[in-house]
Amino acid sequence: MANKLFQADLVRWDGVPPPLSLIFICINNPMINILKYKSEHQIKLLTLLKNEPDWHSFVSEGAIDRFRKALLESETYICEYQGAIVGYIRALVDGFGVYISELYIAPPHRGNGYGARLLSKIRQAHPDQDVYVLSDEDLYYKKLGCKRVVSVFKL
């Protein structure tokens, strides 16, 4: 994923709600918690990501310290299911917009609305700003009602 990150499209979430079935799953599951990321979440989150080959550029020896710092300095939330971290979202906020840098849900937990719930948390935290997503999973964001607005190029 990380290698494709800068060749992806930027999409804007217009606040169109996810399909009703996803909302139902999330709302009716009290075992799901969306929490503001804190340093005490670091070990569990990094352990989760180290198991994903596509996330090597974030958790490799040369990048992990920068990634740890970015998690704390950005607007980052984790998704917990039954007490275990199963995903996270990291956004950059500059007063002109909110830019989703990463959204990750562990493969066994995909399709349960957790990603939509994390996106909703960011949207709720910034109701007066547009939210943009740097995406290499365009079909997922289209399914959620996002609209492609620009492309991103790597320099």
C-alpha positions as CSV (number, residue, x, y, z in Angstrom):
1,M,0.0,0.0,0.0
2,A,2.6,2.5,1.0
3,N,4.4,2.3,-2.4
4,K,1.2,3.2,-4.2
5,L,0.3,5.9,-1.8
6,F,1.6,8.9,-3.7
7,Q,0.3,7.6,-7.1
8,A,-3.3,7.6,-5.8
9,D,-6.2,9.9,-6.2
10,L,-7.5,12.3,-3.6
11,V,-11.1,12.0,-2.9
12,R,-13.4,14.2,-0.8
13,W,-16.0,12.7,1.5
14,D,-19.1,14.7,1.1
15,G,-20.6,13.3,4.3
16,V,-22.8,10.9,2.5
17,P,-23.5,8.2,5.1
18,P,-22.3,4.7,4.6
19,P,-24.8,2.1,3.6
20,L,-27.4,1.5,6.3
21,S,-26.2,-2.1,6.9
22,L,-22.8,-0.7,7.9
23,I,-24.3,1.8,10.3
24,F,-26.5,-0.9,11.8
25,I,-23.5,-3.2,12.4
26,C,-21.5,-0.4,14.1
27,I,-24.2,1.1,16.2
28,N,-25.4,-2.2,17.5
29,N,-22.0,-3.5,18.5
30,P,-21.0,-2.2,21.9
31,M,-17.7,-4.0,21.6
32,I,-16.4,-1.4,19.2
33,N,-14.7,1.7,20.6
34,I,-13.2,4.6,18.6
35,L,-10.5,6.2,20.8
36,K,-8.1,9.1,20.4
37,Y,-4.7,7.6,19.9
38,K,-2.3,7.9,22.8
39,S,1.2,6.7,23.4
40,E,-0.1,3.7,25.4
41,H,-1.6,2.4,22.2
42,Q,1.7,2.4,20.3
43,I,2.9,-1.2,21.0
44,K,-0.4,-2.8,20.0
45,L,-0.9,-0.7,16.9
46,L,2.7,-1.2,15.7
47,T,2.5,-4.9,16.3
48,L,-0.7,-5.0,14.2
49,L,0.9,-3.1,11.3
50,K,4.2,-5.1,11.4
51,N,2.2,-8.2,10.3
52,E,1.2,-6.4,7.1
53,P,3.8,-6.4,4.3
54,D,2.2,-3.4,2.6
55,W,2.9,-1.3,5.7
56,H,6.6,-2.0,5.9
57,S,7.5,1.5,4.8
58,F,5.8,2.8,8.0
59,V,7.2,0.3,10.5
60,S,10.6,-0.5,9.1
61,E,13.7,0.3,11.2
62,G,14.4,3.4,9.2
63,A,10.9,4.8,9.4
64,I,9.4,3.7,12.7
65,D,10.6,6.6,14.8
66,R,9.1,9.1,12.3
67,F,5.9,7.1,12.2
68,R,5.6,7.1,16.0
69,K,6.0,10.8,16.1
70,A,3.5,11.3,13.2
71,L,0.9,9.2,15.1
72,L,1.2,11.5,18.1
73,E,1.4,14.8,16.2
74,S,-1.4,14.1,13.8
75,E,-5.1,13.6,14.5
76,T,-5.1,9.8,15.0
77,Y,-7.9,7.5,16.3
78,I,-7.8,3.8,16.9
79,C,-10.6,1.3,16.5
80,E,-10.9,-1.3,19.2
81,Y,-13.0,-4.5,19.0
82,Q,-13.3,-6.6,22.2
83,G,-10.3,-4.7,23.6
84,A,-7.9,-5.3,20.7
85,I,-6.8,-2.7,18.2
86,V,-8.2,-3.7,14.8
87,G,-7.5,-0.4,12.9
88,Y,-6.7,3.2,12.9
89,I,-7.0,6.5,11.0
90,R,-4.5,9.3,10.8
91,A,-5.3,12.8,9.5
92,L,-3.5,16.1,9.0
93,V,-5.6,19.1,9.9
94,D,-4.5,22.6,8.8
95,G,-7.6,24.8,9.2
96,F,-8.3,24.7,5.5
97,G,-9.2,21.0,5.3
98,V,-8.7,17.6,6.9
99,Y,-6.5,15.2,4.9
100,I,-6.7,11.5,5.7
101,S,-3.3,10.1,5.3
102,E,-3.9,6.5,6.4
103,L,-6.9,4.3,7.1
104,Y,-6.2,0.8,8.1
105,I,-8.5,-2.1,9.2
106,A,-7.0,-5.5,9.8
107,P,-8.1,-8.0,7.1
108,P,-10.2,-10.2,9.5
109,H,-12.2,-7.2,10.5
110,R,-12.9,-5.6,7.1
111,G,-16.4,-5.4,5.9
112,N,-17.9,-4.6,9.4
113,G,-18.1,-0.8,9.0
114,Y,-15.1,0.0,11.2
115,G,-13.4,2.1,8.5
116,A,-16.7,4.0,8.0
117,R,-16.9,4.6,11.7
118,L,-13.3,6.0,11.9
119,L,-14.1,8.3,9.0
120,S,-17.2,9.4,10.7
121,K,-15.2,10.2,13.8
122,I,-12.9,12.5,11.8
123,R,-15.9,14.1,10.1
124,Q,-17.6,14.8,13.5
125,A,-14.5,16.3,14.9
126,H,-14.3,18.8,12.0
127,P,-17.9,19.5,10.8
128,D,-17.0,22.8,9.1
129,Q,-14.1,21.5,7.0
130,D,-13.9,19.4,3.9
131,V,-12.3,16.0,4.5
132,Y,-10.0,14.7,1.8
133,V,-8.7,11.1,1.6
134,L,-5.4,10.1,0.0
135,S,-6.6,6.8,-1.5
136,D,-5.2,3.7,-3.1
137,E,-8.5,1.9,-2.4
138,D,-10.8,4.0,-4.6
139,L,-13.7,1.5,-4.8
140,Y,-14.0,1.5,-1.0
141,Y,-14.4,5.3,-0.9
142,K,-16.8,5.3,-3.8
143,K,-18.9,2.8,-2.0
144,L,-19.1,5.3,0.9
145,G,-20.2,8.1,-1.3
146,C,-16.9,9.9,-1.8
147,K,-16.3,12.0,-4.8
148,R,-13.0,12.2,-6.7
149,V,-11.8,15.8,-6.8
150,V,-8.1,15.8,-7.8
151,S,-5.1,13.5,-8.4
152,V,-1.9,13.4,-6.3
153,F,1.6,13.1,-7.9
154,K,4.9,12.1,-6.3
155,L,7.7,14.5,-6.9
